[in-house]
Amino acid sequence: MSKSKILIIDFSSIIHQVPMNMRRLTTSDGRKSGHAFCFLRKMKRIQSFNAYLIIFALDAGHDARSKENPEYKGSREHSAPIVDDVIPLIENVPSVIMYKQGFEADDVIYTCCRVFQDVSWADEVVVLAKDYDIAHVLTFNGVRHFMTFDDEVNSHSLFMRFGCVPGKLSFFKAIFGDSSDNIKGLKLGKKKKEVVHSFLENKSIQSIFKQLPVLDRKK
């Protein structure tokens, strides 16, 4: 019996990939249609993977992160109306929509990759997303990660881009910032070069943490 491929799609991420020249597309009653149009163009690529199982992971909040940082993802467009428009387009696609209230699609994808690592009938997991944050799933066996529909991101290409291994990327972005999530990062001053080298040398998180400036939470 041949093993099968599982395709996990960051649905909330993919539907926001709309070129500037298509963001003004609307229906006759004035509703935005660029997101739906662009998603339909992606369906052919999705079907080309010939996956045994397709999972669309959906954002359903980020409660814990927002409590720590009220500005988290503050620059993002409200996605509920967009999701409502696009979901009907996959009703006839053999797939599963997964979400958990209070959690992001990234959390769902990470959990799925961890579970499918131990499933004997699945020998390949492909993740489609546009955000590098999801690269931490590369720490699991059998996972291939595609940042876009054409360019594959693996551990080597990730290291060449950021200078850190997949398992430390979230920590890296928390320190240096992430404009896509409206995270400003830390003011490292003269310590910046030292911290960068620690990631390049793949030092432990504990070791890197000790190099960071002490923050005064009362300010």
N, C-alpha and C positions, 0 to 999 in steps of 0.2 A: 504494500500500500504506500503510495507516494505521499509525502508530507505536504502541508499546505502553507499558503502565504496569508498573513493577516495584515490588513491595511488600516492604520489608525490615522484619522485626519483631525487636525485641530480646526474644527468647524468655525469656531469664533474668530480664529486668526485668518483663515482662508477667505471668508466672505468679506473681509475688509480690504482685500487686495484689489483695489480699483484704480486704474490709471487716472491721472488728472483730467484727461480729455473725455472721460466717461462719467465723471462724478456729477455732471449736470443732466444726465439722462433722467427723464421722468415719464410717468404714464400720462394718459390723457387727463386724469384727474389730479395731476400734480405730485404724485408719490414718487420718491426716488426709485429708480429701476436699474441703476448702474451695477449695484451689487449682485442682483439676480442675473443680469445679462452676463457679467464676467464669470459668475459661478457656473453657468450653463456651458460656457466655453471650456471650463476646466473638466467637465464631466467626461469628455472623451479620454483625457489623460488618466483620470481616475480609473476608468474601465479598462485601460490598457494594462494595468497591473495584474489583471486576472486573479484577483484575490478571492480566497475561499470565504473570507469574512471581512466586511468593511464596518468600521466603527467610526461614527462621527462624534467626537468629544466636544462638549458644549460648556461654555462658561455659565455658572449659576451663582456668581458673586465672588467676592474675595474679602469676606468679613474680617478674618484674623489679620490680614495684611493692612487693611484700611484702619483698623484700630491702632496699629503701631505707627502708621504713616497716613494721615488723612489725605495727603496729596497723591497717594499711590494711584496711578492710572488716571489722574485728574484731567489729563489732556485728551482722554479717549472719547470718541463719539458714543453716545448712548446706543447700544446695539440691539435692544429688544425689538424695535420695529423692523430692523434689518433681518433679524433671525426669523421673525414671523413671515416675512416675504419669501425667504429662501427655503425654509423647511418643506413647503409643499412640493418643491422641485425634486426632492429625494424620496417622496412617498412610494414611488414604484421601483426604487433601487433596493435590492436585497441587502439590507444594512441594519445596524442598530444605532440608535442615538443614546448616548450615555452622558449623564450629568449628576452632580450632587450639590444640593443647595448649600451655598456658602463657600464653594470651592471653584477653582478655575479649571479650564480645559487641560492645562498643563498637569494639574494634580491627577485628573482622570487618566491621562495618557501614561503618566509615570506608573500609576497603580496597575494599569493593563499590561504594560511591558514587564513589570515585575511578576505578574501572575502568569503570563504566557511564556516566560522563561522556563517554567517548570511543566509546560504542557507538551507532551510527547508528540502530538500530531502536528504541531506547528514548528516548522524549522526556520521560518523567516518572518520577521516583523518589520514592516516599513511604516515610518512615521512621516506624514506630510504636514509641514507647518512653515510659517515664515519667520518665526521668532527663534533666535539662537538659544533662548532660555531652555528650550526643550531638549537641548543637546545632552543633558545629564542622562537621558535614557540610553546613550551609547555605552554606559557602564554595564549594561546587561548583555548577555550572550545572544547572538542571533538578531540584534536590532540594527537596521539600516535607517539612517535618518536623512531625509531630503528636505533641505531648507525651502527650496522652490520645487516646481514640478520638473525641473530639468537638471539642477545642480545638486549633486550628492555631497553631503557633509559627513565626514568621518572624523575619527579622533585626531588624525594627522592634520587635516585641513583646519580643524577647529584650533589646534595648538598654533598653527602658523598664523592664524588671524588674531587670536587673543593672547597667546603666550601662556595658556594654562590648559590643564587636562579637563575633560568633560565633567568629572565629578566635583570640580572646584569652580565651575563657571558661575553658578549662582552667588557664591561667596565673592568671586572676582567682581561681579557687577554691583553687588551691595557696597563694595569698597570704592570702586571707580565710577559708579553711576550707570544709569541706563535711561536714556532719553525716551525710549518707547514706553516705559512704565512710569515716567516722570519721577525717577529716583536720581537725586543730585549727587550722591556719593560723598566721600569724606574729603576734608581738606588736609592733605598729607604733607604739604610743604616739601621740605628737604628729604622726608622719608619716602617719597613716592618712588624714586629709583630703587631704593632698597626693597620695597614691597613688590615691585614689578619683578625684580630678580628672584625673589623668593618663589613667585609663581612659576617662573621659567625653570627654576631648579626643582619644582614639584615638592617643596617643603610641606610639612604637615599644616593643617589648618590652625592647630594650636600654636605652632611656631610663628605663623604669619600674624595671628591675632595679637600676639605679644608685641609686635612691631607697631601696632596701630596706636594713634593718639587716644588718650583717655577723654571721653566725652562727659561734659557736665550737663546732666539731664535737667537741671534746674533752670538753665538758660532758655 
